[in-house]
Amino acid sequence: MRDTVARFIREEYSLDVRRELCELSSGNSKLMWHRYAELGLLSLCLPGDIGDFEFDFTDTVVVVEQLACGCTIEPFVENIVYAAEILKRCPTSLLRDKLLIDMADGRSTVAVAHDDESERLRGRKPVTEAAMESSGKISISGEKFMVLGASSCDRLLVTANIMGSHETALIVVDSSLPGVRFNHYSLIDDSSASDIVFEDVLVDGDSVIARGEDVEAVISTANDKLVLARMAEALGVMEASMSVTSEYVKERKQFGRSIAEFQSIQHALADMFVYVQAARSIFFHSLSKIDCPKYERERAVSSAKYLICRNGLLLTASAIQLHGGYGITDEYMVSHFYKRMVLINLLCGDSSHHLSRMAR
């Protein structure tokens, strides 16, 4: 899988191709998404009770890391990790199984509209409510902010409070339904996000695929796997940044010789190597804890998030410095790696959120 994705990035996902994809209004090329399906990458979302093979989460993060080496903008993590992980942990139903099969074939893309704990810590409370109608329909009203991958999705997994109760429901909503309004925008790394308004959106009662304590348990585990997938992205960005920078300093000449011969440059490259190795070590540790009890899992994931993002920001900033003034320009890949690393650091909770979670 690693070699397949690495070859795909090398041969089919150049910086010029990425630049063309970024200009699409949807923020995602359907042709490129179907190419992912042809390579079998989308089948990673299938559980053993549906697909011919049951892939381990480790298989998925291997693919995520290699995709990050090309700074891809498609919502792979949002679909094949986050949305699929939530669906796999929901009770079996016709709707749930069909969604997973359609996702694996590339026929459907799903975005998760959820207010996570890090948003609550910033003072932003869940505002989406669902009222049960007597006709068997459910009316959804409210807002969701910064939903990643929503600009190209045809389904939404929406968490909403059931009016008149303390329960939370997980509801499948067609993105084309009347009353669903999107405000799409680009993020710093050219990927897309959306703010979504639900105004009396009517869905069938069968669209509720989980509710109550089941939703909280499903979301909690899926969130931690999402964070680890982001850290796999960070590792890919770090490795690619180090590789590109190493090649650049060998070719760049000053005072009649390669700048790679200068001791200060060698020290900077050595620091980058140490950053990557430390990040990979704690990533492996947290990956080994992903199926442990909640307290142990959360502590391991948060420690990985903090250390990897800290090292990743230091490494990618150093890569730009070693490129000189050129590094910050759009024509050099290291600028895109740095911007991606900045976004990863801010996603799934910032450093203060994860440090406080470790302290608890």
C-alpha positions in Angstrom: 0.0 0.0 0.0 2.8 2.4 0.9 4.6 1.8 -2.5 1.3 2.1 -4.4 0.5 5.5 -2.9 4.1 6.7 -3.1 4.2 5.9 -6.8 0.8 7.6 -7.4 2.0 10.8 -5.7 5.3 10.8 -7.6 3.7 10.1 -11.1 0.2 11.6 -10.9 0.1 14.3 -8.1 2.7 16.9 -9.0 2.7 20.4 -7.6 1.2 21.6 -10.9 -1.6 19.1 -10.7 -2.2 20.1 -7.1 -2.4 23.8 -8.2 -5.1 22.9 -10.8 -7.1 21.0 -8.3 -7.0 23.9 -5.8 -8.7 26.1 -8.4 -11.8 23.9 -8.5 -14.8 25.4 -6.8 -15.7 22.2 -5.0 -12.2 21.8 -3.6 -12.2 18.2 -4.7 -11.9 16.6 -8.2 -14.4 13.7 -8.7 -12.0 12.3 -11.3 -9.2 12.2 -8.7 -11.5 10.7 -6.1 -12.4 7.9 -8.5 -8.7 7.4 -9.0 -8.4 6.8 -5.3 -11.2 4.2 -5.6 -9.4 2.5 -8.5 -6.3 2.2 -6.4 -8.3 0.5 -3.6 -7.6 3.3 -1.1 -11.3 4.0 -0.4 -11.9 0.3 0.5 -10.0 0.9 3.7 -13.3 2.2 5.2 -15.1 -1.2 4.9 -15.5 -3.3 8.1 -15.1 -7.1 8.0 -18.9 -7.7 7.9 -19.2 -5.9 4.6 -16.0 -6.1 2.7 -13.9 -9.1 1.6 -11.1 -8.0 3.8 -11.0 -6.2 7.1 -8.2 -3.6 7.1 -6.5 -2.6 10.3 -6.3 1.1 11.3 -2.5 0.8 10.9 -3.1 0.1 7.1 -5.1 3.3 6.9 -2.5 5.5 8.6 0.2 4.1 6.3 -1.8 5.4 3.3 -2.6 8.7 5.0 1.1 9.4 5.6 2.0 8.8 2.0 -0.8 11.0 0.7 0.5 13.8 3.0 3.8 13.6 1.2 2.0 15.1 -1.8 0.1 17.6 0.3 -3.2 16.2 -1.2 -6.3 18.3 -0.8 -8.9 15.6 -1.2 -10.9 14.9 2.1 -9.5 11.4 2.5 -9.1 11.6 6.3 -12.6 13.2 6.7 -14.2 10.3 4.7 -12.2 7.2 5.1 -11.1 7.7 8.7 -13.5 10.0 10.5 -16.9 9.4 8.8 -16.2 5.7 8.1 -15.0 5.1 11.7 -18.2 6.6 13.1 -20.4 4.5 10.7 -18.5 1.3 11.5 -19.2 1.7 15.2 -22.9 2.4 14.7 -25.5 -0.5 14.9 -25.8 -2.4 11.6 -28.6 -1.1 9.4 -29.4 -0.9 5.7 -28.6 2.8 5.5 -25.3 2.4 7.4 -24.1 -0.6 5.2 -25.1 1.2 2.0 -23.3 4.3 2.9 -20.1 2.4 3.6 -20.3 0.5 0.3 -20.9 3.6 -1.7 -18.0 5.3 0.1 -15.7 2.4 -0.8 -16.7 2.6 -4.5 -16.3 6.3 -4.7 -20.0 6.9 -5.3 -20.6 8.8 -2.1 -18.6 11.2 0.1 -19.6 11.9 3.7 -18.7 14.8 5.9 -19.1 14.8 9.7 -20.9 17.9 11.2 -20.2 17.6 14.9 -19.3 20.0 17.7 -16.3 18.5 19.4 -14.9 19.0 22.9 -12.2 21.5 21.8 -14.9 23.7 20.3 -16.8 23.7 23.6 -13.6 24.7 25.5 -13.5 27.8 23.2 -17.0 28.7 24.4 -18.8 27.5 21.3 -21.7 25.3 22.4 -23.6 22.8 20.2 -26.6 24.7 18.7 -28.1 22.1 16.4 -31.4 20.7 17.6 -33.7 18.1 16.2 -37.4 18.0 16.9 -39.3 14.7 16.6 -42.4 15.1 14.4 -45.5 13.1 14.8 -45.5 12.0 11.2 -42.3 10.1 11.6 -40.2 12.9 10.3 -37.4 14.8 12.1 -36.9 18.5 11.8 -33.3 19.7 12.1 -32.4 23.4 12.8 -29.1 25.0 13.8 -25.6 25.5 12.6 -22.3 23.7 12.3 -19.0 25.5 11.9 -15.9 24.6 9.9 -17.0 21.2 8.6 -14.1 19.8 6.6 -14.8 18.2 3.3 -18.4 19.4 3.1 -17.9 21.3 -0.1 -17.8 18.1 -2.1 -20.0 15.7 0.0 -23.4 14.3 -0.8 -24.2 13.1 2.7 -23.7 14.6 6.2 -23.4 12.9 9.5 -25.0 15.4 11.9 -25.0 15.3 15.7 -28.1 17.0 17.1 -29.8 17.4 20.5 -33.2 15.9 20.6 -35.6 18.5 21.9 -37.4 17.6 25.1 -34.7 15.1 26.1 -31.0 15.0 27.1 -30.1 12.7 24.2 -27.9 13.3 21.2 -28.8 11.8 17.9 -26.5 11.0 15.0 -28.5 11.7 11.8 -27.7 11.1 8.1 -28.7 14.1 6.1 -28.7 14.5 2.3 -26.7 17.7 1.5 -29.1 18.6 -1.3 -32.2 18.7 1.0 -34.2 22.0 1.2 -33.1 24.1 4.1 -29.4 23.0 4.1 -27.2 26.0 3.3 -23.5 26.0 2.9 -20.9 28.7 3.1 -17.7 27.2 1.5 -14.3 28.7 2.0 -10.6 27.7 1.6 -8.2 27.1 4.4 -4.6 28.2 4.7 -3.4 25.0 2.9 -6.0 25.3 0.0 -8.2 22.5 1.4 -11.9 23.4 1.9 -14.2 23.8 4.9 -17.8 24.9 5.2 -20.2 26.5 7.7 -23.6 24.9 7.5 -27.0 26.2 8.4 -29.9 23.8 8.9 -33.3 25.5 8.7 -36.3 23.2 9.4 -34.6 20.4 7.4 -37.0 17.3 7.3 -35.6 13.8 7.2 -37.1 10.4 7.8 -36.9 8.8 11.2 -34.8 6.0 9.7 -32.0 8.5 9.2 -31.1 8.3 12.9 -28.4 5.7 13.0 -27.4 6.1 16.7 -28.6 8.0 19.7 -27.9 8.6 23.4 -24.9 7.1 25.0 -24.0 5.2 21.8 -23.3 8.5 20.0 -21.0 9.7 22.7 -19.0 6.4 22.7 -18.8 6.3 18.9 -17.7 9.9 18.5 -15.1 9.7 21.3 -13.3 6.8 19.7 -13.6 8.2 16.2 -12.2 11.6 17.4 -9.1 9.9 18.8 -8.6 8.0 15.6 -9.0 11.2 13.6 -6.3 12.9 15.7 -3.9 9.9 15.0 -4.7 10.1 11.3 -3.8 13.8 11.4 -0.6 12.9 13.1 0.2 10.4 10.3 -0.3 13.3 8.0 2.1 15.4 10.0 4.7 12.6 9.8 4.3 12.5 6.0 4.7 16.3 5.8 7.8 16.2 8.0 9.5 13.3 6.1 8.7 15.0 2.7 10.0 18.4 4.0 13.2 16.9 5.2 13.7 15.0 1.9 13.1 18.0 -0.3 15.3 20.2 1.9 18.1 17.7 1.9 18.1 17.6 -1.9 17.9 21.4 -2.2 21.0 22.1 0.0 23.0 19.6 -2.0 22.2 21.4 -5.2 22.4 25.0 -3.9 26.0 26.4 -4.2 27.6 29.3 -2.5 31.2 30.4 -2.4 31.9 27.8 -5.0 30.6 24.8 -3.1 27.4 23.1 -2.0 25.8 24.6 1.1 25.3 21.1 2.4 29.0 21.2 3.3 28.5 24.0 5.7 28.5 22.9 9.3 25.5 25.1 10.3 23.4 23.5 7.5 24.4 20.0 8.6 23.4 20.8 12.2 20.0 22.1 11.0 19.5 18.9 9.0 20.5 16.8 12.0 17.9 18.6 14.1 15.2 17.9 11.5 16.2 14.2 11.6 15.8 14.1 15.4 12.4 15.9 15.2 11.1 13.2 12.8 12.4 10.2 14.8 11.0 11.6 18.1 7.7 12.2 16.4 7.5 8.8 14.9 8.4 7.1 18.2 5.5 8.7 20.1 3.2 8.1 17.1 3.9 4.3 17.3 3.3 4.5 21.1 -0.1 6.2 20.7 -1.0 3.8 17.8 -0.4 0.9 20.2 -2.9 2.4 22.7 -5.7 3.2 20.3 -7.8 0.2 21.4 -7.0 0.6 25.1 -9.5 1.9 27.7 -10.6 5.6 27.2 -8.3 7.2 29.8 -5.2 5.5 28.6 -6.1 6.0 24.9 -6.8 9.7 25.3 -3.6 10.4 27.3 -1.5 8.6 24.6 -3.2 10.4 21.7 -3.0 13.9 23.3 0.8 13.4 24.1 1.4 12.5 20.4 -0.6 15.4 19.2 1.3 17.9 21.3 4.8 16.6 20.5 4.4 15.8 16.8 2.8 19.2 16.1 5.5 21.0 18.0 8.3 19.2 16.2 6.5 19.5 12.9 6.2 23.3 13.1 9.9 23.5 14.0 10.9 21.3 11.2 8.8 22.9 8.4 9.9 26.3 9.5 13.5 25.2 9.4 13.0 23.8 5.9 11.8 27.2 4.7 14.8 28.9 6.3 17.2 26.5 4.6 15.6 27.3 1.2 16.2 31.0 1.9 13.7 33.6 0.6 12.5 31.1 -2.1 11.0 28.7 0.5 8.0 30.8 1.3 6.9 31.2 -2.3 4.1 29.1 -3.9 6.5 27.6 -6.4 8.4 25.6 -3.7 6.7 22.6 -2.1 8.1 23.4 1.4 5.8 26.5 1.6 2.8 24.1 1.1 4.2 21.7 3.7 4.5 24.5 6.2 1.0 25.7 5.7 -0.4 22.2 6.0 1.5 21.7 9.2 0.1 25.0 10.6 -3.5 23.7 9.9 -2.9 20.3 11.3 -1.7 21.9 14.6 -5.0 23.8 14.8 -7.3 20.9 13.9 -8.7 18.5 16.5 -7.8 20.8 19.4 -4.8 23.0 19.9 -1.9 22.4 22.3 -3.6 23.8 25.4 -6.6 21.5 24.8 -4.4 18.4 24.6 -2.2 19.4 27.5 -5.3 19.9 29.7 -6.6 16.5 28.6 -3.4 14.9 29.6 -3.5 16.7 33.0 -7.0 15.3 33.6 
